[in-house]
Amino acid sequence: MDNFFTHYRCTQCGKEFEPKGLHYLCDVCSKDYKPGMPLLGVLEAMFDYPAIHKAWLQEPDIRLFSAVNPQYYPPIPVGDTPYFQAPRLCEHVGVQQLWIKNDALNPSGSYKDRASQIVVADAVQKGVEEIVAASTGNAASSLACIAASVGKKAVIFAPESAPPAKLIQIQVHGARLNKVKGTYDDAFKAALEYSATHECICRNTGYHPFTLDGKKSAGLEIYLQNGKVPDWIVVPVGDGVILTGIHKAFVDLMRTGITDRLPRLLAVQAESSDAITCYLETGVYSDAKQPATIADSISVKTPALAHWAVQAIKESNGKAIRVSDAEIQQAQLELAQLAGVFAEPYSSATLTGLMKAVKMGWIPASAGMTGNNAIVLLITGHGLKDTASVKSFK
């Protein structure tokens, strides 16, 4: 398969970078960046869109939008996850069409496999043996899993408070686990410091531009599986990279002329980890004060892609909403009992976020009524990764 990746472009100043070599942030815009603040000068992978359009007309294939030639992909299958209707959940929420994109069925049980796949493929392509990452657990266990399939070394920095099941998953795949006292933000900083002094690729979310490019693949799949652009896609948001990746998928489809509209995005955040929601509401960025939630994967003080995520929500005419831990736990049970989907807490946040948005009138009950235009819940992690958080049964 031909590769149509042409260059990187800075999302702030527009400076372009050649496709070869290892690039992280724009060398101009990132001069003032320091760990502990949202990333500056984030790079976006750009493509030969007319050529993709021509190839797509012959045979639609999401790999046409890959920044790494698929010949370098690890052998373990990632993506192509189930997309199905949930009629009982649909009735419970009170909307016309509700679909689930269940990315909890990726190899490591997480959406994060999409980013790990392409970063590991990049390491294979470049002949780099070591990959480092910061994570609350899912990105780390994902990298450990995918790297093991090709014999690459994974070095992980994770908060010592991460769910035990995720820490075990990291170690069982043979990765080197460094437990960090503190938060995800502290782990992010530690991974950057390590990568600065070692010959490796840094997989930190948003920092490596391919992490976003890998995560956009779910959006491309949703477009193919749904038959057209959905009305809404509901996304759990911590760092903002999954949300931005979904948005980029449809922006890239528009750039090729395959579609002419974007889905509206509903960003769902835990109440204590609402930096992106506050930023959208006020127009002024500030860190989340004390992120502490059972939804560990969206417990982030300083979202890496805060700036791009807010831009994506605005461009899609979307919304952002906060949900409580109690609401998340209840939604976790409803997903399991009404749709047969056992999702970890941060994924379950999408359901309660949708229900609140419907009650507030942001999403009308008629949404998804016509044709294949639907509301899509994005499920990003399996509940078995964090069973301790499941609401106690009476």
N, C-alpha and C positions, 0 to 999 in steps of 0.2 A: 504493500500500500504506500502511495506517495505521502510525504509529509509536507503540509502546507504552512507550517510555522515560519514566519518571516523575520520577526524582530520583537524586542520588548519595547514598551512605551511607558514612561512615567505617568502615573495617573494625576500628578499635580502639575508639572511643568510641560509635559509632552515630549521631553527629550527621548530620543530613540537609542536603543542599544542593539548591537548585532546579536544574532541568535546563538553563536558559539560561546564557549566559556561559561564560567559560573557567575551568575549575577544575582544579587539580592535586592538592595534598595538603590534608588537613583543617587549617584554620587554628589549631585548638586543639592537636591531637596533634603537628603538625609544628613547633611552636615550638622544640623542642630539636634539630631535624634540622640536620645539617651535612653537606655533601658528604664522602664517605668513610665513611659509615655506612649500614646498611640503611635504606630509606625508612620514615618514620613517618607515620601518618595517611593511608595509601593509600585512595583512594576507589574504591568499587564502584558500577557502574551498576545501578540497580534498575528493575523493570518492572511493568506491570499484568499480573500473572501470570494471573488469571482470564480476562482478555480474550484473552491469547495462547492459553490453553487452548481457548477457544471457536473462535478462528480456525484453530488447528492441527487441530481435528477436521474442519473444512471442507476444509483443504488444508495438509498439513505443509510448512513453509517456514522454513528457518533464519533468513531475514531478519526474521521476526517478533521475533527476539531482538536486533535491531540497535539500537544507541543513536543512530545517525544514519539518517535516512530514506534508503532506497536510491536515491531520485531524485537524491541528491547524489553517489553513488558515481562514481568515475572510470570512463571507458568501457572501460579495459583489464580483461579478465576475471581475477578472482582467486578461488581456491578451487575447489570441486567437483573435487578431485584424485582420482586413481585409488585404489581400495581393492580389493585382490586377495589371493588365497591364494598362498602360496609353499611348495608341497609338498616340494621338495627341501630347502629350508631348514628346514622343519618336521621332517623326518626327521633332519637334521643336529643340530638342537637337542634333539630327543627329546621333543616335545610333540604333542598331538593335533591342534590347529588353530592355525595361525599366519598372521596376515594382515598385510599391509603397507599403511600409509597413506602414499602417496608425495607429500609436499608439495614435493619438489624440483622438481616440474613446474609450479610457479607461474611467473608471468611473469619474475621476476628469478632464478628457480632457488632460491627460499628460502621457508620458512614465514613469514618476516618480512613478506611481502607482505600477509598478513591484517591485521596491525596498521597497516601503512602505508596500506592501502586506506581504513580507517575514519578515520584521522587526517587524511589528505588530503581525504576527504569532509567532515570537520568544518571544515577550512580553506575549502573551497568554500562550505559552508553559512554560515560566519561572514564570508566575504569577506576572509580573511587571505591575503596573498600569499607569505609566507615561512615555511618550516618548518625547524627545526633539529633535529639528532639527533646523539647519540654512538653509536659502533658500532665493533666489531672488523672490520666489513666488510659483513656480510649485511644488517643493518638499514639501513645507509647506502646500499648499492647498491639495496636495495628501495625506500627513500624516493625516491632519485634517479629510479628507473624510473617509479614510480607518479606522482610529482609532475610529471614531464615530460609525462605523458599529458594533463594538464589545464593545463599552462603555469604551474605554481607553482614558486617558487624554493626549492631545497633547499640548506641549508648544513650541511656535515658536519664533525664532529670525529672523527678516527679515529687509532689508534696508527700511527706510521710503520712499524711492524713487521707490519702487516696483510698478508695474502697479496696479491701484486701483481695477480692477476686481479680481486680485489675492488676494489682501488683504481682499476684501469682502468675497471671497470664503473661505478663512481661517476662518473668524469669523462666517460665517453662519453655519459652521459645529461644532461650539462650542469650538474651540481651543483657547488657551490663546495667544494672539499676543503681542509680544514685538517688537516695532519698533526701529530699530537701526540707529543712525546717522552715515552714512558712507556707506561702500560697503559690498558686500557679504562676503569678507574676514573678515571684522569686525564682521559680524553676526556669522560666523563660530567660531571665537574666543569666542564670548559671549556664544554660545551654549556649548562649551567645558567647560567654567568656571562654567556654571550652572550645568552641569552634574557631575562635580567634587564634588559638595556639596549637591546633591540631589539623592535620590534613584530613579533612572530612567534608561532607555535605551537611548543612544545617537544615533540618526539616521543619523548624519552628513555623507554626501556622501564620500565614500571611507574609512572613519574612522571606521565605523561599516562594517566588511567584508561581511555581508549579503546584503548590498546595491548593491555591485557589483554582487553578486550571483543572486539577484533578477533581475537585469538588463540583465543578460545573457539569460534570458528566451526568449527574442525576437529573439535572434540569433538561438536558438533551434527551434522556430516556423518557422523562415525563411527557415531553412533547410528542415523541413517537408513540408511546403507549396510549396517550389520551387522544391522539388523532388531530389535535389542534391545541392552541394555547389555553390553559385553564383560566377560570376567572380569578381565583385566589390560590396561593400556595402559602401554607402556614408553617413557619420555620422556627425552631428553638434557637435562641441567639445568646451567645456568650462573647466570643471574640469577634463575631460578625463575619467570619470567613465562609461558613456554609451559606448564609443568606446572600452574601456578595457573589459567591460562586453560582448559585441558582440564578441570580440576576444576570450575571455575565453570560450564562448559557443562552438566555433569550435575547440578550443584546447581540451576541454573535450570530444567532439565527436571523435577526433583523438585518445585520450587516451583510449577510449573504443574500437577502431578499427572499428567504424561505418563509418568513412570516412578517407581519407588519404591526404587531402589537406585543406588549409585555403583559405577563400576569401581574396582578396586584400582590404585594407581599405583606403578610402579617408577621411581624417580628414579635416573638414571645420571650419575655425575660422574667427571671425571678425578681421578686420585689427588692431584695437586697443587692441585686447585681444588675442594676438598671441604667448603667452609664449611657448606653446607646439611646434608650427611650428618653432619658432626660435631655440628651443632646438634641434629639429630634424636636422635643417640645420647646426648648429654650433657645436653641441656636448657639449655645455656648457649651463647649466640652468641659466636663469635670469627671474625675474618677468616681466610681462607686465607693461610698464611704466605708462600709463594712460588709463585703460580700460574704454571706454565710447562708447556705441553702443546701437542702438534701440533693438538689440537682447539681452535683459537683461539676459536671461538664460545662455548665453555663455560669459557674461561680467565678467571675472575673472582675478584678478591680479596674484594670486598664485594658479595654478591648483593643487588640492589635489593629483591627481594621475599622475603628470607630468612624473615621472620616468617610471612607468609601461606603460603609454600610448605611450611613445616614443618607448619602447621595443616592444609593440604590433604592431605599424606601421612598424617597421623594420622587425619583424618576418613574417608579412604578405606580405612583399615586397610592401608596400603601399606608400602613399604620403600624404602630408599636404599642404593646400592651404589657402590663405587669401582672404576675400571678403569684399567689402565696404558696408556701410549702403544703399547707393543708389542701388547697385546691389541686395541686400537682398530685398528691397522694390519692385523692379521690378519683382523679382522671386516670391514674394508673390502673385502678380497679375497673373503671368503666371500659377502658380500652380492652382489658383482658376478658371481661365478662360479656361485653356487647359486640366485640369484633374478633376475639380470639387472638389478640396481639399483646404479648407481654413485653412492654417497653420499659426501659429504665426511666428514672424520674424526669430527666431533662427532655426526653422525647415525649413523655406524657404531658408535659407542659403545653404542647401544641393543642391538645384537645380542650383543655380548660381555657386556653387563650381564645380559641375559636368560639367556644360557648359564650364567653364574656363579650366578644366582639359582636355576636349575633344579638345578645340582649341589649347592647348599647346602640344597636341600629347601624353599626359600621358595615356589617355584612348582612344584607337583607335576606329574609327567609326564602326569597325567590332566587337567590344566587344559585347558579348551576342548573336553572330550570330548563334551558333550551339546549338542544344538540348535545355535544360532548363537553361543553364548557362546564367545568366542575370546580369544586373546592377540593384541594389536595392537602392531606395531613402528611407531613414528612416525619417518618419515624427513623431515628438515627442511631439508636443503641438498644441492645437486648436487655431485658429485665434481669436475666441471670447474672449480669455483670455487677449488680448491686442489690442483692436480695434483702440486705439489712434495712433498706429504706422503705420496704413495702409496708403499707398501713396495717396495723394490727387488726386481726379479725376478732369480732365480738362472739 
